[in-house]
Amino acid sequence: MDRLKGKVVLITGATGGIGKASAKLFASEGAKLVLLDLDQQKLNKLTQEIGSQIALGLTTDVTNADTMTAAVEETCNKFGRLDVAFLNAGVEGPIKSIIDYPNEDFDAVMSVNVKGVFNGLKSVVPVMIENNRGSIILTSSLGGLRGMQKLSAYIASKHAVVGLMKSAALEYAENNIRVNTINPSPIATRMIKSIENGYAPGASDVVKRKIEKGIPLRRYGRPTEVANLALFLASDDASFITGNSYPVDGGMSAS
Ligand SMILES: NC(=O)c1ccc[n+]([C@@H]2O[C@H](COP(=O)([O-])OP(=O)(O)OC[C@H]3O[C@@H](n4cnc5c(N)ncnc54)[C@H](O)[C@@H]3O)[C@@H](O)[C@H]2O)c1
C-alpha cells in the first residue's frame, strides 16, 4: 500500500494506456504525481480521478527541452522534491519497410522516443543530484532488445533508449540515482491497435491473433502488468538495481 509513500513521481505519456495505469497504481501506493502529456483535457480528467491534492497535470511536449525543464521546476515548486521519473512517452510511427519509410516520420519517432527521453534525463537528473537519490525508469520495448519488420524507426529508437539508460546509470550511480528500462511486449493500449492496423488495415484482429500466437502466455499484456514492474523499479525494493533492462513480455524473450 505504501511503497511510494512520501515520494514525488513525474510521468511522461501519462494519459496513455501504460502511463495512466501507472499513475493510478503509484497514487494508490502513496505517491504524489506530476503527470505530463500533450492534451490538457485528458490530463485534467486524470488528475480529477486521482485527486488534485496529490496530482498535477501539465501539458508538456517531451520534444521541447524548455517545457520539460519548466515542468520539473513546477514539480519542485508544488511538491518540493522529485524522487522518481517515469519517462514513458512514445510514438510508434508508420508501419513501412525501410526503403519506403518517410524521412520525416523517422525524425518524428526519434524526436519523441529518443530526444524526448534525453530531454527528460537532462531536466530531472540535476534535481536528483541535489537530493543525492532518485529512480528513473525509461520505457523502452521488447523492440529495444530485438528487431521487428516494418518498424525500423521505432525499433532503432527503443534500442537507443537502452543506450541512454546505460549511459545515465553509469554517469549518475555516484549520485545514488538508479536508471533502468522496462521492455514490454505487446500491451493492450492504443499503440498496439495502431500497429495492428498498420500491418493489415481493416484486419487488425487477424494480426492480433498472429501476434498472440508468438507470445508464450498467448495474450497481450495489460497496462497494469507493466505498471507493476515500473512500481517495483521506482520503489526502494529495487534499491540495488540499476543499469539494466527488464522485459515484461509473457515469455517472448525466452525464444
Ligand atoms: N503498447 C505496447 O504494445 C507497447 C509495447 C512496448 C513499449 N511500449 C511503450 O510504452 C510507452 C507507452 O505507450 P502506450 O502503450 O501507453 O501507448 P499510448 O499511445 O496509449 O501512450 C503514449 C502516450 O505518449 C504521449 N505522447 C506522445 N508523444 C508525446 C510528446 N511529444 N510529448 C508528451 N507526450 C507524448 C501520448 O499522448 C500518449 O498519451 C511508449 O513509450 C511505448 O513505445 C508500448
The ligand as a MOL file (V3000), in Angstrom:
LIG
                    3D

  0  0  0     0  0            999 V3000
M  V30 BEGIN CTAB
M  V30 COUNTS 44 48 0 0 0
M  V30 BEGIN ATOM
M  V30 1 N 1.5230 -0.8180 -26.0820 0
M  V30 2 C 2.5420 -1.5810 -26.4240 0
M  V30 3 O 2.3700 -2.6490 -27.0270 0
M  V30 4 C 3.9420 -1.1680 -26.0600 0
M  V30 5 C 4.9610 -2.1560 -26.1190 0
M  V30 6 C 6.2560 -1.7910 -25.7880 0
M  V30 7 C 6.5460 -0.4960 -25.4100 0
M  V30 8 N 5.5260 0.4260 -25.3710 0 CHG=1
M  V30 9 C 5.8940 1.7890 -24.9700 0
M  V30 10 O 5.1230 2.1660 -23.8490 0
M  V30 11 C 5.0400 3.5960 -23.8070 0
M  V30 12 C 3.6060 3.9850 -23.5430 0
M  V30 13 O 2.8260 3.5720 -24.6530 0
M  V30 14 P 1.2900 3.0930 -24.5350 0
M  V30 15 O 1.2690 1.6860 -24.9550 0
M  V30 16 O 0.7370 3.5020 -23.2490 0 CHG=-1
M  V30 17 O 0.6760 3.9220 -25.7520 0
M  V30 18 P -0.2690 5.2060 -25.7490 0
M  V30 19 O -0.2960 5.6900 -27.1500 0
M  V30 20 O -1.5350 4.8650 -25.0580 0
M  V30 21 O 0.5200 6.2480 -24.8240 0
M  V30 22 C 1.5760 7.0380 -25.2890 0
M  V30 23 C 1.4180 8.4070 -24.6510 0
M  V30 24 O 2.5460 9.2230 -25.0080 0
M  V30 25 C 2.0530 10.5130 -25.2750 0
M  V30 26 N 2.9650 11.2700 -26.1500 0
M  V30 27 C 3.2590 11.0420 -27.4550 0
M  V30 28 N 4.0780 11.9970 -27.9090 0
M  V30 29 C 4.3310 12.8310 -26.8720 0
M  V30 30 C 5.1000 14.0070 -26.7250 0
M  V30 31 N 5.7830 14.5430 -27.7570 0
M  V30 32 N 5.1410 14.6190 -25.5050 0
M  V30 33 C 4.4400 14.1060 -24.4680 0
M  V30 34 N 3.6760 13.0050 -24.5480 0
M  V30 35 C 3.6260 12.3700 -25.7450 0
M  V30 36 C 0.7240 10.2860 -25.9860 0
M  V30 37 O -0.0960 11.4540 -25.9810 0
M  V30 38 C 0.1520 9.1240 -25.1780 0
M  V30 39 O -0.6440 9.5650 -24.1040 0
M  V30 40 C 5.6040 4.1000 -25.1280 0
M  V30 41 O 6.9170 4.5680 -24.9530 0
M  V30 42 C 5.6030 2.8540 -25.9880 0
M  V30 43 O 6.5520 2.9200 -27.0180 0
M  V30 44 C 4.2570 0.1180 -25.6680 0
M  V30 END ATOM
M  V30 BEGIN BOND
M  V30 1 1 1 2
M  V30 2 2 2 3
M  V30 3 1 2 4
M  V30 4 1 4 5
M  V30 5 2 4 44
M  V30 6 2 5 6
M  V30 7 1 6 7
M  V30 8 2 7 8
M  V30 9 1 8 9
M  V30 10 1 8 44
M  V30 11 1 9 10
M  V30 12 1 9 42
M  V30 13 1 10 11
M  V30 14 1 11 12
M  V30 15 1 11 40
M  V30 16 1 12 13
M  V30 17 1 13 14
M  V30 18 2 14 15
M  V30 19 1 14 16
M  V30 20 1 14 17
M  V30 21 1 17 18
M  V30 22 2 18 19
M  V30 23 1 18 20
M  V30 24 1 18 21
M  V30 25 1 21 22
M  V30 26 1 22 23
M  V30 27 1 23 24
M  V30 28 1 23 38
M  V30 29 1 24 25
M  V30 30 1 25 26
M  V30 31 1 25 36
M  V30 32 1 26 27
M  V30 33 1 26 35
M  V30 34 2 27 28
M  V30 35 1 28 29
M  V30 36 1 29 30
M  V30 37 2 29 35
M  V30 38 1 30 31
M  V30 39 2 30 32
M  V30 40 1 32 33
M  V30 41 2 33 34
M  V30 42 1 34 35
M  V30 43 1 36 37
M  V30 44 1 36 38
M  V30 45 1 38 39
M  V30 46 1 40 41
M  V30 47 1 40 42
M  V30 48 1 42 43
M  V30 END BOND
M  V30 END CTAB
M  END
